[in-house]
Amino acid sequence: MSKASPEAPEKLRQNLLEDSQPDLNYLALTVSACPIGTFGLLSNSAAAIVGAMIIAPLILPLRELALGALEGNVLLFRQSLISVAAGTGIAIALSGLVGRGGFWAAYSRSPAS
């Protein structure tokens, strides 16, 4: 087995710091996963919910948040926390709009007479 170079941990930290910032790809994937997950919940479709979880990029900032907390890296922790908060806020707001918007009417059952 080869050993990691002394620069490898620092390069990894730098890459994680860059990845912890919310960018256009992160926001686009979050926005696209929300309606899929919401429709999956409203239609009771496990496949749609799993599909939304695969699309959603929220695991990356959570990983960086944990590493920032573990190492005491305040900058990494703060940027990751902002990303998680932004993604969660967008997800809640968009899912609420989809759920309230009446888009789920096709999936709802008609009341029994």
C-alpha angles and dihedrals in degrees: 000000000000120000124234117254119247089249094056098083092049091048089050091051091050092050091049091049090053092046093050093070116094108244135175094274092052092050094044092051091047092050092047094048095052100068091042091053093043093050088046091055094045093048094040091239114155091188092059092047092051089047091054090049090053092050096044112094097204096115093070097061090042090056091049091046090055093048092048090052092045095051097035091241100158095187094052091044093049095047092046091048090052090050093049092046093048093048093046093047092050091047094050094045095046094044090050091052092049092047094047095040095078092242088128095062092100090059099046121097120242112247116260112256 
